[in-house]
Amino acid sequence: MNETIVAVATPFGQGAIALLRMSGSGALKVAGQALGCDPEDLEERHAHRAKVRSEENAVLDEVLVTSFRGPRSYTGEDVVEISCHGGVLVTQRLLERMLECGARSAEAGEFTQRAFLNGKMDLTQAEAVMDIISAQTELSLRAAQHQLGGRIGAQTESLRANLLQVVAEVEAYIDFPEEDIDAGSGKGFRARVEEARAIINDLLATAEHGRILREGARTVIYGEPNVGKSSLLNVLLGYERAIVSDLAGTTRDTVEEVVNLGGIPVRLIDTAGMRESVDEIEEFGLERTRRNLAEADLILEVVDGSQGKGTTLSLETRENTHHLLVLNKTDLGKHADWERESGGVAISCREGTGMKALTEAIGEELAFGVSGWGQEAVAVNARHQDCLRRAEKALSEALGQLSRREGPEFAAVDLRIALDAIGEVAGKVETEELLGEIFGRFCIGK
């Protein structure tokens, strides 16, 4: 935390401009040395035109420099941002010059980690920074922005504050029994614990939505050969991603792409057509199809709607998975076998018809549309989910012990466990290992 760090904050490659970012107590000194000026001349929050010079006083690039004094900066420390020309070589030379002047290369996520450690944001907000960068749909972006605004952190902190009062009452009963404090049946005591558990369960209910927002709904396109699975993938993507052929067995491996369908990030997986394999390579593809079916959030079962019914997935296969029947090739007419089928979505990949109805059906099947969120686009991630599950389990144990009159000492232990688990969500209780795991997923320069 005492070292000055530097990194290129823009993606690697050639562009109009690139941005170097420095943070630390020596950021202004390093910038002044590289620019050949007095650091005090860099007026805060003003862009200054300057030249970065080598140790031999050769001009490396003409730049714009902006400084932000701590604690009124992203990291809470002195920060300097240098906008330079966006060539790979010139950017590398400027970075090397900052290193020569006393900065060190930043680790992945180190700027945001310092912002967290300096109290500029809680841990849920820090995680939201990466969610914003990786958001693939408007709904994903909106949820990440709500989290960056501190909504999850505020909810868990309020929950933690209320639970802290409960813990204080229980421990007061243990420490001062002569005060006649009844921690087991005091007015509203257990109701407050139940309320805390209900709030936790409400947050846990958003976990599946959160996973889909961040990773996309795993959607397997399944069916027999030549029913139009690869054609459907191409139409939904809007370009030719998969090879389409009348030859059975053309798709032998899975093809995976992410697409935005009505605000929902959908991870489409085109699979090999299910049939008796004719060779070892095709069998490998069919085995991958079976694995993907087992892991799917949604199965789009494609059939040839112009032909009679063939073999479809059994109820057992799709018992715990969302499923949609897609009747393709309806431009050739719908076979009588399918006229009585309810719930199927009729489309034609050749003519591009029925795609709006299919997109709407996917949203309804997943019960996951923009309108369903309203303004509360908040969803916990896997780490939050683990913390909240541990808290919920501990609260349940505490309530059980109080109901059985096993003594407040046992309940106090579980309430403390719940308090710590809730605190982990926003980073009130953090470990070096936890921070390393979270910020290690960030890009360099963020």
C-alpha positions, 0 to 999 in steps of 0.5 A: 500500500506504500508503493506507487503502482502504474499500469496501462488502463486501456486494452493492448493494441493500436488505437487513437489514445491509450491511458496510463494510470498511477496511484500511490503517495509517490504518483505525483513525484513520479509524474513530475520526474517523467515530465520534467516539471514540479509536481505542484504545478499539476493543478488538480483535476485539470488536463495539462499538456506536457511531454514525457522525456527519457532519462537522456531528455529525449521526448517520448511522447506529447501527452495530457496529464490529469491529477487527482489528490487523495482522498478525493480519487478513485483509489483514495490515494494520489492518482495521475492519469496520462493520456498518450498516443495509442501505439503499442510501442509508445505506450510501452516506452511510457510505461517503462519510463514510469517504472524507471522513475520509481513506480512498480507494475500494478497487479490485476485489480490492484487499483480497485483493491486499494479503493476497497481497502481505503474505504472508497467502496465495499466489496460488493461494489468492487465486484460490480466494477468487473461486472460492468466491464463484462456486461453483455446485455442491458439487463446485465449492465443495469444490475451491475450498476445497481450493485455498484451504487451499493444496493446489495452492500446497503441491504446486507449492512442494514441486516448486519446492523439489526442482527448485531443488536440481537447479538448484543441482547443475547450476550447482555443476558449471558453477562448480566443475568441479574438484569432479568433479560429474557433472550429466549422469549423477549418481545420481538426477539425471535421475530427479528431473527426470523425477519433477518432469515427472511431477508437472507432467503429473498437475497438467495432467491436472486442467485440463479438470476445473478448467475445467468446475468453474469454467465448467460443462460446455458441453452442447448439446441438439441434434436435429431440430424437435419432438423435445423439446429445449426441454422437456428444458431446462425439465425439467432446470432445473425451471422453464419457461425455453424456449418449448415449442410443436408448431410447428417452428422455435419455437426460433430462437436459443440459450438458455443456463442453468447447472444442477447435475446430480449435483454437476457444473455443466452449462451447458445450451444449447438450440439451434434444431432442425436442418432446411432453414431457411425464412428468414434469421433461422432460418438465423442460429439454425442457424449458432449451433447449428453453432458450439455443436456445435463447441465443446461438451463434451457433446452431448445428441442428442434424438430422438423415441423413439416414431418411426422413426430419422431423421437423427442426428449423424455419427461425424465430427461428434462424433469429439472430443466426448462424446455421449449419445443421448436417446430422448424421448417414450417414454411413447408407446412405443418404436419398433422402430428404437430397440430395437436401439440401445445406449447411448441413455437413454430419457426422457419430458419430459412425465411427467418419467421417466428424468431420474435415469438421464440425470443419471447418464449425463452424469456417466459420459460426462464421467468426472466424478463426486464419487466419482471425486475422493475427497478430492483435489478440486483442479483447476488453472485456465487460468493454472496450466495455462499456467505448468505447460505452460511448465515441462514444455516446459523440463524436456523440453528440459533432459533432451534436452540432458543425454541428448545431452551438449550441456553443462550450461550449456544444461540450466541455462538451461531448468531456470531457465525451468522453475523460474520458470514453476512459481514463477508458479503460487503467485506466487513470481515475479509481475509487476504485469501478472499481478496486475492481470489476476487481481485485476481479476476480483474484486468490489469489497470483496474 
